[in-house]
Amino acid sequence: MSREFYGYQCTSKFAYVYVIVDAVSKCIKVGISSTPWSRIQTLQSGNPAPLHLWAFFGPWFRDKALSIESSLHKSMSKKHLRGEWYSINPSFVWNFLGTESLRYLKGVSDESY
């Protein structure tokens, strides 16, 4: 599968880290997907509350995206609800990726695809 998005060719070898917000409970889901704009449709079918794609970051090679996702999940563990859902403000992810996680992000945008 391949799709052009913001000038990037997205395949299963690449992934984005995404943040989806439940409009009613305000909890967030942090995960990875090569097509986060499609992932929300899948999640919405099993959720009665409206879901919104708050942000997505990347694309990165899938193993880097998994590493970033894992670090985020660990850093939010005290706010864990169930699965990949957390009771935390989505801006936490933005702040985390901009500060604590720079070791994962440094140079990632410069990699050739």
C-alpha positions as CSV (number, residue, x, y, z in Angstrom):
1,M,0.0,0.0,0.0
2,S,1.3,3.4,-0.9
3,R,-0.2,6.9,-0.6
4,E,1.1,10.4,-1.2
5,F,0.5,12.8,1.7
6,Y,2.2,16.2,2.3
7,G,4.7,15.2,-0.3
8,Y,5.7,11.9,1.4
9,Q,5.3,8.5,-0.1
10,C,3.7,6.5,2.8
11,T,4.2,2.8,2.8
12,S,4.1,0.2,5.5
13,K,7.9,0.7,6.0
14,F,7.1,4.2,7.3
15,A,4.8,5.3,10.2
16,Y,3.5,8.3,12.0
17,V,3.0,8.7,15.7
18,Y,-0.6,10.0,16.1
19,V,-2.8,11.5,18.8
20,I,-6.5,10.9,18.7
21,V,-8.8,12.7,21.2
22,D,-12.2,11.4,22.4
23,A,-14.4,14.6,22.2
24,V,-16.5,13.5,25.2
25,S,-14.1,12.1,27.8
26,K,-11.1,14.2,26.5
27,C,-8.9,11.1,26.9
28,I,-6.3,10.5,24.2
29,K,-5.0,7.6,22.2
30,V,-1.3,7.5,21.1
31,G,-0.4,5.0,18.5
32,I,1.4,4.5,15.2
33,S,0.1,4.1,11.7
34,S,1.2,4.6,8.1
35,T,-2.2,6.3,7.5
36,P,-3.4,8.0,10.7
37,W,-6.1,9.9,8.7
38,S,-7.6,6.4,8.0
39,R,-6.9,5.0,11.4
40,I,-9.4,7.3,13.0
41,Q,-12.2,5.9,10.8
42,T,-11.5,2.4,12.1
43,L,-11.5,3.5,15.7
44,Q,-14.6,5.6,15.3
45,S,-16.7,2.6,14.2
46,G,-16.2,1.1,17.7
47,N,-16.6,4.3,19.7
48,P,-19.9,6.1,20.4
49,A,-18.2,9.5,21.1
50,P,-16.7,11.6,18.3
51,L,-13.0,11.1,17.8
52,H,-10.7,13.7,16.4
53,L,-7.2,13.3,14.9
54,W,-5.4,16.0,17.1
55,A,-2.0,15.6,15.5
56,F,0.4,13.2,13.8
57,F,4.2,13.4,13.7
58,G,6.6,11.9,11.2
59,P,6.9,9.9,9.0
60,W,9.7,7.9,10.4
61,F,10.9,4.4,9.7
62,R,8.5,2.1,11.5
63,D,11.1,1.0,14.1
64,K,11.8,4.6,15.1
65,A,8.0,5.3,15.3
66,L,7.6,2.3,17.6
67,S,10.4,3.5,19.8
68,I,8.9,6.9,20.1
69,E,5.4,5.5,20.8
70,S,6.9,3.2,23.5
71,S,8.7,6.1,25.2
72,L,5.4,8.1,25.1
73,H,3.4,5.3,26.6
74,K,6.0,4.9,29.4
75,S,6.0,8.6,30.2
76,M,2.2,8.7,30.4
77,S,1.9,5.4,32.4
78,K,0.5,7.2,35.5
79,K,-2.4,8.4,33.4
80,H,-3.1,5.1,31.7
81,L,-6.7,4.1,31.3
82,R,-6.8,1.0,29.0
83,G,-4.9,-0.2,25.9
84,E,-3.4,2.9,24.3
85,W,-5.8,5.3,25.9
86,Y,-4.7,7.9,28.5
87,S,-6.3,10.6,30.6
88,I,-3.9,13.4,29.8
89,N,-3.9,16.6,27.8
90,P,-2.8,16.0,24.2
91,S,-0.4,18.9,24.4
92,F,1.7,16.6,26.6
93,V,2.7,14.7,23.5
94,W,3.7,17.9,21.7
95,N,5.8,18.9,24.7
96,F,7.4,15.4,25.0
97,L,8.4,15.2,21.4
98,G,9.8,18.7,21.6
99,T,12.0,18.1,24.7
100,E,12.5,14.7,26.3
101,S,12.4,12.8,23.1
102,L,14.9,14.8,21.0
103,R,17.4,11.9,21.1
104,Y,14.9,9.9,18.9
105,L,14.1,12.8,16.6
106,K,17.5,14.3,15.9
107,G,18.2,14.0,12.3
108,V,15.1,11.8,11.6
109,S,13.6,14.4,9.2
110,D,16.9,14.5,7.2
111,E,16.8,10.8,6.4
112,S,16.5,10.0,2.7
113,Y,13.4,8.1,1.7
